[in-house]
Amino acid sequence: MQDLKIRLIENKDLIELADIYNETYRVFDVGEKWTKKSSYDLLKY
């Protein structure tokens, strides 16, 4: 079994995750327009 390297989340990771959230919610319109900033703010918590 391969060892997983675990590290703390960095700012660049949050930006990448915000992009993924943004793309996901643009495809599946959930009634709220997600922006990169709102996704980033959500993921910061």
N, C-alpha and C positions, 0 to 999 in steps of 0.2 A: 504494500500500500504506500502510495506516495505521501510524503509529509507535506501538509499544507503550511505555507508560510503566512502567518497571521501578523498583520501590522496595524497600527493605528490609522484611522481614516485621515487623509490629508485634504486640504482645500481643493486640490485638483480632482480628487475623487468625487467630491460633492458636485463640482461643476459638470463632470462627466455624467453622474447620476441624474442631475437636473436635466441634462440634454435627453437622456433616455426617458425620463418622466414626460418631458415636453413632447417628444415624438409619440409616445404611447397615447397620451391624452388628446393629441391632435387627431389621431386615427380614430379613437373611440371617444366621440364627443360626449362628455359627461355633464354638459350643461354649464360648465364653468370654463372659461378660456384660460388655459394654463400658459403662463409665460415662463421663460427661463428663470427670471428673478423669483417668481412665486414658488416655483419648484425648488429652487436653491434655498429659499427661506424655510420652506417646509422641512427639507432634509437636514437643516442645521440643528434642529431640535433633537 
